[in-house]
Amino acid sequence: LFRHRNIWLIVSIGITSFLAGHGLSNWLPTILGEKGIQPNDAGYMISILKLFGILGSLLIPRLQYRLHSKKKAISITLFSLGLSITTIALTNGVVLWVAMAVVGLMMRGLLPLLTVTLMDLPEVGPARMGIIGGLYFSIGEIGGFSGPFILGISKELTQSFVPGLIFFAIVSEAAILLTMLL
């Protein structure tokens, strides 16, 4: 099982989603505070992200059936995630609220989409999903640890969250190339 290219491609895409997801989520209160957003409003914005995350985990995996392509669904999700992270880094106001909602949809929707894609691989299937799911989450958490760390180091070195967020956006967009190899 561990020699199959598609498994490792999906695990690699998963690392990028954990990187951006954990990095952004863990630093979001501070990021919003630095944008001048009051703690009460920041709490509402984070709640919007979480609420749309629930919707994303329900809706985004279905995108593959509407598009008749897992590659397209994953690519659109990654592209939208990268674009909305860039928007969070560079904007304020209503556009920021919309970007938070889109990040919630895409970030939380990508996980079940990738999980279903793994399960649908002929070499995995439902019978082997337990071991591959464990591999996916165990290795994916490399990104889960690295995301907050990278964003913190970036902030320390540049005195801004923008470079770190742009890095997350670039990594999300670069993962589209991995998707094309599936």
N, C-alpha and C positions, 0 to 999 in steps of 0.2 A: 504493500500500500504506500509506503513512504517513498517509492521510486517514481510515482506518477506525477508528471509535470503539472497537471491541472490542480491537483491538491495543493502543491506548493505555491502556485500562482494565487489561488484563493486565500491561502494563509498569508501570503505577502500583502495582498490587498487588505486583508483584515488587520494586519499590523498598522497600516496607514490609517485605517479608520479608528483604531484604538488610540493611536498617536494624537490625531486631531481631536477626537472625542474627549479623552481624558484631559488633554492639555487645556482645551478651551473650557471645559466644564469646571475644572478645579481652579482656574484663575479668573473665571468670569466675574465674580463679585468685585475683584480688584480692578479688572479691565473697565468695567462699567463705572466704578468709582472714579477712576482716572479720567473718564470722559465727562465728569462733572454730574453724573446721574446720582440723585439722592438714594440712600439705601432702600427706602420704601419702594421707589420706582424700579430700582435694580431688582428687588425681590419679585415684583410683578413681571419684569422682563424675563427673569430666569424661570418663573412659573410658565410663561408663554412657551419658552423653549421646551420645558418638560411636557407640557400639555400637547404640543405639536409632535413631540417625540413619541407619545402614545399613539397618536394618529399615524405617524410615520411607520411605526412597527406593524400597524394593521394594513396600511395602504400601499406602501412602497413594494413589498414582496409581490403584490398583485400586478405591478407594473410590467413584470416580465411576461405575463399572459396577454396583457393588452398590446404590447409591442411584439409579441411572438419571438422574443429574443432576450435571453439572460444578459448577454453582452451589452446590448443597448440599454437595458434597465440599469445595470451596474454603472455603465459609463455616464448615463444621464445623472444618476445619483451622485457619483463622484464629482462630476463637473459642477453640479448645483451646489454641492457642499463646498468645494473650493471657492466658487464665486461668492457664496454667502459669507464665508469666513473672511474673505477680502473685504467685503462690504462692512462687516462688523469692525474690522481694523480701521477702516478709512472714513466711516460716516457716523452720523448722529441723527437724532430725530425719528420721524416716522419710518424712514428707510432702515434704520437700525432695528426697529421693532419687527419689520417684515423679514429682515435678514435673520433675526433670532428665530422666528417661526420656521423659516426655510432650513436653517441649521438643525433645528429640532426634528423636522420631518426627515431630512436626509441622513443625519447622523444616526438616529435611532432606527431608521428604516433599512439602512445598509446591513446591519447585523443579521436580521432574519433573512434578508435577500441572499446574503453570502452563505448562510447556513443551509437554506433550501438548495442553493446551487451546489454546495458540497454533497448534499444528500442525493441529488439527482445525477451525480456523476456515476457512470456505469461501474467504475471500480470501487465505489463506496456503497451506495444504496443504504436502505434502512438498517440492514444487518450489521454494517460496519460503522454506522454513524457515531456510535458512542466513542470509539477510540479516535476517530478523526475529529469529532467535535471537541474532545479533550485536547488533542493536538492543536486545533485551531485556537482555542481559548488560551491554552498555556503559552504558546508562542506569540499569540496576539497581544498578550499582556506585556511583552517587551515594549510595544508601542504605548501600552497603558502606563507604564512607568516612565518611559522616555518623554512622552508628551509634556507633562507638567514640568519635568526637569529641564527640558530644552527651552520651554517658554520662560521659566524662571531665570536660567542662565542668560538667555537673550535679553531679558528685561534688565538684568544686572549689568550686562556689558553695554547696552545701548540706551538705557534709561527710558525705553519705550517697549510696549508690547507689539507694536506694528511689525517689526522685522520677524518676530517669532510667529505671528499669525500669518504673515505672508508666506513664511516657510511651510506652515501647515497647508496653506492653500496650494502651494506648488507641489507638495508631496501628494495631495489629493488628486490634483490634475495629472501628475506623473503616473499615478496608479491606473489611469485610463489606458496607458500603454500596456500594462500587464493584462488588463482585461481583453485587449485585442489579441493577445496570445492564447487565450482560452480556446 
